[in-house]
Structure formats: structure tokens, C-alpha cells
């Protein structure tokens, strides 16, 4: 669906009047033919509150320009488990070389949920892409929560989960392969945080599932053994095809997504080819649930 533009690109209202196209699937809007830096931050914030994922094609942003643009949308943060570019301390290069087998972040997740204040938004810019493959899937966590039975919703509303960086970033972690071959700082200090399993979005007020197989170790009050079957069920349920959109990258594609209501999964189907992306994360807030979750044990 495309809507004719009746507003100037820099106006602070009327984001829906820009010529967006919807991605195939429940989330995501795409905009081509405009330099994203011409858009007012209010336009982008309003659009992402509606669509959860924004895609801008043919952007020419070097690391400094990407950082400057990101800083208009929020506060850039340094990622503790990978080294940034030496001249752009908030830009992390995510590179898979032709000989690498695993890819960075290669499973469903929301970014760095093991931090006390996980990032609100992620910006990812495609620098080099394979001739085919390398797409990213995005899953709607609002839709996942809404599709659960009322009784299960009621129980999950009362649960919190411990999210642990070591499940991915320790060499012996249960999902260490997800770190891929990224040349980063796996010796960074371990991080853990307890967050509600159902998160209320601070802007929209909508509830969303907030856990993942690779970061959520166990539910508070339950053992790891007791927790894993439900974590697995919720993870598989949340990312069913009807809740997913697919982003096909090309050099110059910039995606901005809301970690508070989406999960994503970069596909690893391009062995023998190189893929390079530049990533910035923007500061978020401590997740809040429908209740004040217990934060011990």
C-alpha cells in the first residue's frame, strides 16, 4: 500500500502522508527515494510506534553520518560485547566473511535484553550484502501476546525472567554459537537482568512478550529445568509465520526497529559470500510489566 505525500519531508506531523510501502507481513514500513536525514525525528518516532520497523533504501551514510543521524533519534550506547569502528565508537561492524560458518545473532532475539535498561531502538545499515540470502526476519511480539489464551496471558502477566549475557557471550554458554565469528570483546563483564515476561510499551501502552530462548535463562521462582519447556513453547509460538515480516537487504538499506515489541532473526544462508552491516543501539528504559515483577531468585 502506498500513500501519496502531501507533507514536506521535514514536517513534524503527518508521517502517514509519506509514500510508505508496507512490507509483506504484519510489521514494517518501507520508504524509498528520500534521504532519511531529511525527516524530522518526530516523523520517525511516530511511524515506528505504528509500524515497529522502518526501512529506508539507498542511504549514503558513512559511520560519522550514521552516528549523527542516530543521535537525533535518541542516545547512542556502546555495545559491550563487540569492538566498534576505531573512528566511530558507537558503530559496531557486523561482518560475516565467506569462510565463516556461524553468523552473529543467528537466532530469534531482542537486542541485549540482559541489560537493566535494554536498547529501545536498533539501527542497522547494510554496507555489503551477498548476491542472494542474508535476509532478516522480524516477529511481532504484540501479536504473539494477543494470540495467547486469556488464562496463559494472566499467568505470564505475573512472571519475570532472568536474562543472562553468558548464554551467548561466554564461550561455554548454551547458545554461544549465536555470537558467530564477530571479532569482538567476549571477555566483557557478564550482565544479568530480571525483566517482566510481558512488557508494556512505554509509548503505545500495548503489552508484548519479552523473552527469548537465547537470553532468558529461567523464570523467577522456577528452575531452569522447569522453565525451558515454557520458554521454548513461547519462543516457537511467538515467531509463527503469520507474525513475521521479511526484510531483503541491499547495500544502502537502513532499518530501524523497536526492540520493545519485536524479535529478529538474521538468516545464515549465504555461505561463501561476505556480508557487512553497521549497527548502532539507542538507549532505552527499564522494562515495565503489568505489575512490579519480583526481582530475586
C-alpha positions in Angstrom: 0.0 0.0 0.0 1.4 3.4 -0.9 0.0 6.8 0.3 0.7 10.0 -1.7 2.9 12.5 0.1 1.1 15.8 0.9 3.7 16.9 3.5 7.2 18.2 3.3 9.8 15.6 4.4 10.9 17.6 7.4 7.4 18.4 8.8 6.7 17.2 12.3 3.3 15.8 11.6 1.6 13.7 9.0 4.0 10.8 8.9 1.3 8.6 7.3 1.2 11.0 4.3 4.7 10.0 3.2 4.8 7.4 0.4 5.4 4.4 2.6 5.0 0.8 1.3 4.2 -2.0 3.7 6.5 -5.0 4.0 4.9 -8.4 3.4 3.8 -9.4 6.9 2.3 -7.7 9.9 5.1 -5.3 10.7 7.3 -2.8 8.8 7.0 0.2 6.5 9.5 1.0 3.7 10.3 4.3 2.2 12.5 4.9 -0.9 13.7 7.9 -2.8 14.4 10.1 0.2 17.4 10.9 2.4 16.4 9.7 5.8 18.2 12.7 7.3 15.6 15.0 5.8 12.9 13.5 8.1 12.2 15.1 11.4 12.8 12.8 14.4 9.1 13.2 15.3 8.2 11.7 12.0 10.3 8.6 12.5 9.2 8.2 16.1 5.6 8.4 15.1 6.0 6.0 12.3 7.9 3.4 14.3 5.3 3.5 17.0 2.8 2.4 14.4 4.9 0.0 12.3 7.6 -1.2 14.8 10.1 -1.5 11.9 11.1 1.2 9.3 13.2 0.5 6.2 14.9 3.2 4.1 16.5 2.3 0.8 19.6 3.8 -0.9 21.0 5.7 2.1 24.5 7.1 1.8 25.7 7.2 5.4 29.3 6.8 6.4 29.9 5.9 10.1 30.0 9.5 11.2 26.8 10.4 9.4 25.1 7.3 10.7 26.1 8.3 14.3 24.9 11.9 13.8 21.6 10.7 12.5 21.2 8.2 15.3 21.9 10.8 17.9 18.9 12.8 16.6 16.6 9.9 17.4 18.0 9.0 20.8 21.1 8.4 22.9 23.7 6.1 21.2 25.1 3.4 23.5 28.3 1.4 23.3 27.7 -2.4 22.9 29.8 -4.3 25.4 30.4 -7.5 23.5 31.9 -6.3 20.2 34.5 -3.8 19.2 33.3 -0.7 17.4 35.0 1.0 14.5 38.0 2.9 15.7 36.8 6.2 14.5 33.1 5.7 15.3 32.8 4.4 18.9 29.0 3.7 18.7 29.1 1.9 15.3 29.7 -1.9 15.6 30.6 -3.6 12.3 28.8 -6.9 12.0 30.8 -8.9 9.4 30.5 -12.5 8.2 33.4 -13.4 5.9 33.0 -16.0 3.2 34.8 -18.7 5.2 32.7 -18.1 8.4 30.1 -20.7 9.2 28.1 -19.0 12.0 26.6 -15.6 11.9 26.3 -13.0 14.6 22.9 -13.0 16.3 21.8 -16.1 14.4 18.7 -17.0 16.3 15.5 -15.2 17.4 16.1 -12.5 20.0 15.6 -8.9 21.0 18.8 -7.0 21.4 20.7 -7.2 24.7 17.8 -8.0 27.0 20.3 -8.9 29.7 20.9 -5.2 30.4 19.0 -3.4 33.1 18.0 -0.9 30.5 18.0 -2.6 27.1 18.2 -0.5 24.0 14.9 0.9 22.7 15.9 1.0 19.0 18.5 -0.6 16.8 19.7 1.0 13.6 21.3 -1.4 11.1 22.8 -0.2 7.8 23.8 -2.6 5.0 27.3 -1.9 3.7 27.9 -5.1 1.7 25.4 -7.9 1.0 25.6 -11.3 -0.6 24.0 -11.7 -4.1 21.3 -13.8 -2.5 20.3 -14.6 1.1 21.1 -12.8 4.2 17.6 -11.6 4.9 16.3 -10.7 8.3 13.0 -11.9 9.8 11.1 -9.8 12.3 8.3 -11.1 14.6 5.6 -9.1 16.2 5.6 -9.5 20.0 2.4 -7.6 20.4 0.7 -10.1 18.1 2.3 -13.0 19.9 0.9 -11.9 23.3 -2.5 -11.1 21.9 -2.8 -14.6 20.3 -2.2 -16.5 23.6 -5.2 -17.8 25.6 -6.5 -15.5 28.3 -5.6 -17.9 31.0 -2.0 -18.2 29.8 -1.8 -14.4 29.4 -3.0 -14.0 33.0 -0.2 -16.3 34.3 2.5 -14.7 32.1 1.5 -11.3 33.3 2.8 -12.3 36.8 6.1 -13.8 35.6 9.6 -12.3 35.3 12.6 -14.0 33.7 16.3 -13.7 34.4 18.1 -12.7 31.2 21.8 -13.6 31.1 24.5 -12.4 28.7 26.6 -15.5 29.3 24.2 -17.8 27.5 25.6 -16.3 24.2 28.7 -14.4 25.1 30.5 -17.0 27.3 32.5 -19.5 25.2 30.7 -22.3 27.1 27.2 -20.7 27.0 24.2 -22.7 26.0 23.9 -20.6 22.8 27.5 -19.5 22.3 27.3 -20.2 18.6 24.9 -17.3 18.2 27.8 -14.9 18.8 29.1 -16.0 15.4 32.6 -15.1 14.3 32.3 -11.5 15.2 35.7 -10.1 16.2 34.7 -8.7 19.5 35.1 -8.5 23.2 33.8 -11.7 24.6 35.7 -11.0 27.8 33.4 -8.1 28.7 31.8 -8.2 32.1 28.9 -10.5 32.3 25.5 -8.9 32.5 22.2 -10.2 34.0 18.8 -8.5 34.4 15.4 -9.6 35.5 12.6 -8.3 33.3 8.8 -9.0 33.1 7.8 -11.6 30.6 5.0 -9.3 29.4 6.3 -5.8 28.8 4.1 -2.8 28.5 5.4 -0.5 25.7 6.1 3.0 27.2 4.8 4.8 24.2 1.8 2.8 22.9 0.8 1.2 26.2 0.4 -2.2 24.4 1.6 -5.4 26.1 4.2 -7.5 24.3 6.0 -10.8 25.0 9.5 -10.1 26.2 11.7 -13.1 26.4 13.9 -15.2 24.2 15.4 -18.7 24.1 19.0 -17.4 23.8 18.9 -14.8 26.6 16.2 -15.9 29.1 17.7 -18.4 31.5 14.7 -19.1 33.7 11.6 -17.7 35.2 11.8 -16.2 38.7 10.6 -18.8 41.1 11.2 -21.7 38.7 14.3 -23.7 38.0 16.0 -23.8 34.6 14.7 -27.3 34.0 11.1 -26.2 34.8 11.4 -23.0 32.7 12.9 -24.3 29.5 9.8 -26.1 28.1 7.7 -23.0 28.5 10.4 -20.7 27.1 10.7 -23.0 24.1 6.9 -23.1 23.6 6.6 -19.3 23.8 9.6 -18.7 21.5 8.2 -21.1 18.9 4.7 -19.7 19.3 5.8 -16.1 19.0 7.6 -16.5 15.7 5.0 -18.4 13.7 4.9 -17.3 10.1 1.7 -15.3 10.4 3.6 -13.0 12.9 6.7 -12.5 10.7 7.9 -10.0 8.1 11.0 -10.5 5.9 13.5 -7.8 5.1 15.6 -8.3 2.0 18.8 -6.2 2.2 20.8 -4.3 -0.4 23.7 -2.0 0.1 22.4 1.3 1.5 19.4 -0.2 3.1 18.9 1.2 6.6 16.5 -0.5 9.1 15.3 1.0 12.4 13.4 -1.2 14.7 11.8 -1.2 18.2 13.3 -3.8 20.4 10.5 -3.4 22.9 7.9 -5.1 20.7 9.9 -7.1 18.1 12.2 -10.0 17.8 14.5 -10.5 14.8 16.5 -13.3 13.2 19.2 -12.8 10.6 19.3 -15.8 8.3 22.5 -17.6 7.7 22.0 -18.9 4.1 24.9 -17.3 2.2 28.0 -19.3 2.9 30.9 -18.3 0.6 29.8 -14.7 0.5 30.6 -11.6 2.6 28.1 -9.6 4.5 28.9 -6.4 6.4 26.5 -4.3 8.4 26.9 -1.3 10.7 24.9 -1.2 13.8 24.0 1.4 16.5 21.8 0.8 19.5 19.9 3.7 21.2 19.3 3.8 25.0 16.0 2.5 26.4 14.3 2.4 29.7 13.9 -0.3 32.3 11.1 -2.6 31.1 7.9 -2.4 33.0 5.2 -5.0 33.1 1.6 -5.1 34.1 2.8 -5.4 37.7 6.0 -4.8 39.5 7.8 -8.1 38.8 9.8 -9.9 41.6 13.5 -9.4 41.0 15.1 -12.1 43.2 16.0 -15.8 42.7 
